[in-house]
Amino acid sequence: MDFFLQYLAGHHNNIATLAGVDFILFAIKNLISLIGTVVILIGSVLAAGRYCVVRFTPFDSNIPRQMDDVRLQLGQSITLGLEFIVAADILETTMAPDYYSVGILCIVVFIRTFLNYFLNKEILVLRQQGS
C-alpha cells in the first residue's frame, strides 16, 4: 500500500509534505497517466497477438486486409492512450503553473497533437479502405 501511495504522490519523496488537495491532484494526475499507459500497453499486446495470428495462419489470402485491421486497432489504442496522458499533463500544469511548466506542456502537447493528427489520418484511411 505504501508503494501505491508513493506512486500516486508522484516525484515527491515524502507524502506528508503534500497538503490534502495537492495530494489528491497529484494522485488523480498520476492515475490518469497510468490509465493512458495501460491503454497503450493493452492495445500493443492485443495488436501483437493479432499480428501473430494473422501472420502465422496458413493458407490465408486476406493477410494485407487483416494487417490493416491490426494497424487500425493499434493506432486507436495509441491515440486514446495519448489523450489520457495529455490530460494528465494539463492537470499537472494547472497545479504548479510557471513559465517553464507551461512551456514544457506546450511542447509536449504539440508533439502529441502532431502524432495524434497523423495517427487519426492513417486510421481514417484504413477505415475507408475497409469499407
N, C-alpha and C positions, 0 to 999 in steps of 0.2 A: 504494500500500500504506500509506503514511503517513496518508493521509486516512481510510482504513478503521480504522486503529489509533486515530486521534484520535476518530473517531465512537464506537468501542467504549469508549473511555476516558470518554465522557460529557462532563460540563461541566468536567473538569479540563484545564487548559491544557498541562500537562507530564506526559506519560505516565511519565516517570522518577520522579515523586514518588509514584506509586501503588506500593504493595507488591504482591507477586505475587498473593496471594489477593484483595486489593481489586481489582486489575485484572481478574482472572478474573470476579469477581462483577459488576463494572460492565459487562464485556463481555457476560456472559450476560443481564443485565438489559436492556441496550440491544438485544441480538439478539432477545430475546422481544418487546420493544416494537416492534421493526422488523417482526417476523413479524405481529403484530397489525395494524399499519398496512398492510402489504402485503395481508393477507387482506381488510381493508375496501376497499382500493383495487381489488383484482381483482374483488371482489364488486360494487362500484359500476360498474366498467367493463362487466362482463358484464350487469348489470341494465340499464344504459343501452343496450347493444347489443340486448338482447332487447326493450326498450321500443320502440326504433326499428323493429325487425322487426314487432312486433305492431301498432304504431300505423300504420305505412305499408303494411301488407298490404291490398290492395284486396279488397273483397267477402268479408270475414270477419265472420261473425255472432257469433263467440265471443270478442270482444275483452274484455269485462269479466272473464271467467274467466282469460284469458291475462294480463291486467294483474294479477290477484290472484297468479298464479304468479310474475310478475316481482317483486312486492312481497314475496312469501314468500322468494324467493331473496335479495333484498337484505337483508331482516330477519335471515335466518340468517347471512349473512356479517358483518353489523354485530355481531350477538350474539357470534359466535365471535371476531371481532377484539377486541371489548371485553374478553372473558375473558382473552386474551393480555396486553392492556395492564394489566388489573388485576393479573395475576400478576407482571408486571414491576414495578409499583408496590409490591406486597407485598415482593418481593425487595429492592427499593431501601430500604425502611423497615427491613428486618432488618439491613441493612449499617450504618446510622447511626441507631439508634433514639434520638430525643429527643422531647420533647413536641410540638414544632412539627411534626416529620415525621409522627408518629403522628396528630396532629390533621388535617393535610392529607390523609393517607391515608384516614382515616375519612370525611372529606367526599367525597373522590374516589370511594371505594368505594361510599358511599351513593348518590351521583348515578348512578354506572354501574349499580349494582344496581337502582335505580329505573328507569333506561332499559331494562335487560335484562328486568325484570319485565313492563313494558308491551310490549316487542317480542315476548317469548315469548307473552304473552297474545294479541297480534294474530296471531302465527304459528299458534297453536293454532286460532283462529277461522278463519283462511284454510284450514288443513288440513281442518277439519271441513266447510267449505263445499265443498271439493273432493271429499269422499267421497261 
